[in-house]
Amino acid sequence: MTTVLVVDDQALIRAAVRDLLDAAADIEVVGEAADGEVAVELARRLRPDVVVCDIRMPRRDGIEATELICTDPVLAATRVLILTTFEEDEYVVAALRAGASGFIGKGAEPDDIVHAVRTVHDGGALLSPVATRAMIEKYVRGAASDPLRPPPGLDALTEREREVLKLVGRGRSNEEIAADLFISPHTAKTHVKNTMIKLGAHDRAQLVIAAYESGLVQPGR
């Protein structure tokens, strides 16, 4: 059973998400919150598998709540799925930086939202590296003055792991990385996993962000 905490300041959206998730036989909504402050408190108390969280909320927004949840050792097994209108790329990028495992639109089909929760709970990222790259490039181009923040752990990467990070940032799959570097797919997968561990990344989408923040990948290149 996948346990879920639903967080949104709009009561109708909370109720709709709660009802459609509760209708799934393998999902149980264990709590609701109308702001990020309460969301963090409930997450620490209930320890849900997944937090479905809005971005714009009073008191503490979804980005800050996501960061507090994803950096709390007690909540190491909890994943955050962001609810968005898909009109706020900069906020979505910030949420992914904070540790979110993916995002889905509020207007998505019910089955898609249920699938999203299952995917995130299973350790997957609910967005492709290619889509993430396109979104980040759009954001970076529109906010060129935003200073890069090299991710912690970058200095610990080996030269090969930096190459792998750069290729992940360009949207390459493990098979494509293997072909580019003349290594086996298994070795490529191992390098990706080690890079994620060193950078504290939850998934490949966050590696894409790390590639941009480190300057290894630049928009249009």
N, C-alpha and C positions, 0 to 999 in steps of 0.2 A: 504493500500500500504506500503510495506517494502522498506525503503530507504537504499541504500548501498554506501559505499565509498570503492573503490578498490585500494589497495596499493601494488605495486610490481615494482622493478627497471627494470624489463624486459618488454619492450613495447608490445611484442607479447603476453605475458601471461596476461598483463592488458587488452589488446584488446579482447582476447579470453574469459576471465572471464566476462568482461563488456557485450559482445555480448550475451553470454548464459544467463546471469542474466536478461538483458533487454528483452529477448525473453519470459520471464515468465510474465504472465498478472498481477501478484500481487507484482512484484519487480521492483524498479526503481534505476538505478545507477545514483547518483547525483554528483559524483566527482571521480577523479583519482589522485593518487600521486605516484611519483617515488622514494620517500625516506621517512623515518620516520619523518623528520622535517616538511615537507609539510603536511604529513598525520595528525599530531597533529593540525596544524593550520587549515586545512580544516575541521577536525572533530569538532573543537570548533565553526567554522563558520557555517557549514552545519548541525551539530547535526544529523548525520545519525543513523538509527536504528542499523545497523551492519557495522563494518569495517572488510573487508576481507584483511588480512595483511600478507605479506611475513615476514620472519625472518631476513634474511641477506640482508641488504640494506646499501647504503652509508649515510653519515652524521649522521643519527640517526637510529639504527637498529630497527627491529620489536618488540623486547622485551622491549626496553626502551619506544618506542612509545605506546605499549600496556599498560605499567604501567602508563604513563602520562594520557592516555585516561580513564583508569579504575579508577583512583583516582581523577579525576576531577569532582567535584560536579555538574558542569553544564552538564556533560555527563553521569550522573547516569543511564540513560535509554539506553545508547549505549553499545552494546556487540561487542566483538572482536572475530573473527574467524581466526585462523592461517592457512596460506598456508605453507605446508612443503613437503619435499621429503621423510619424514619418515626415514631418515638416520641420523638424528641429535637429538637423544633422549634428550641429555642434554639441547639443545636449546628449545625443546618443553616443557620440565619440567619447565625451567625458564620462558617461556611465560605463562604457567598455573599459576605459582607463581605470575606473574605480573598481573593476572586477566583475562586472556583469557578464553572464555567459551567453547573452543574446538579447534580441528584441523582437517584438511583434506588434503589429498595428492594432489599435482599438477596434478597427472595423473589420478585423479578420473573421473568417468563418469560424463557427464554434469548434468544428473538428480540428481546425488548424491550431487553435489555442490549446486544446487538449494535447495535441501532438507536440506542441512546443514545450509544454510542461514535462511530458514524458522524455523528450529529447534532452532537455537540460538536466533532468534528474539522472539520466543514464550517463551523464558526463560529456554529452555532446555540446557543440556550439550551434546556436540557432541562427546561423548566417554563414555564408561561404566566405573564405578569405578573399575571393575576387570581389564580392559585393562589399566587404568591409573596406578593401583597398579603394574602391570607387568612391565610397562615402567619405573616407578619410581624405582622399585627394580633393574632393569638392570642398571639404571643410578647411583644409590647409590653404587652398587657393584663396578662399574667402577670408582667411585670418592669417595672412602672411606675417603679421607683426607678433603673433603668439609665439613666445620663445619655446624652443625645443627643450624637453626635460628628459635627458638620458635616463633610461630605466635603471633602478638599482640592480646590481648583479651583472651589468654589461661587461665590466672589467674581468669578471670571472670566466667569460666565454673564451673558448679556444678559437684559433683562427678558423678552423673548420666549422665550428658552431656559428661564428659570425657570418660565414658564407651561407650556411643553412638559414639563418635568420633573415638574411637579405633575400633569399629565394622565396621563403615563406611570405615575406612582405610583398613580393611581386605576384603572389597568388599561386605559386607552384604547389602541386600535390607532391606527396612523398615519391611517387613514381617519377615525376618530372624532375624532382631534385636529384634522385638517383641517377637519372640519365645525364643531367647537367654536370654532375660531379664525378661521374664514372664510378659509382659505388652501387651496392645492392639496395633494393627498396627497404630491406630490413635494417641495414645500416643507416639509411636516411631516416627511418622512423625512430631509431635509437637516438640519433643526433637531435631530432626535433624534440623528443621527450626530455633529453638532458637539458636542452636550451630552455624549455618551459620550466623545468625545475629550478634552474639557476636564476631565471628572471621572475619566478613566482607567478607565472602566467597560468590561468585556468584552462585555456584552450588556444587554438591556432589564431583565432581572431585577435586575441590580445598580443600574440607574437607579431601580427601585422602592425598593430599600433606601436609596439616596441621598436620595430624596424624603422618606422617613421620618426619616432621620438629620438632614436639614436643617430639619425641622419644617414643610416645605411641605405635607405630608400628615400628618394625625393619625388615629389609629384611630377608625373610625366616621364619618368625615367625607369 
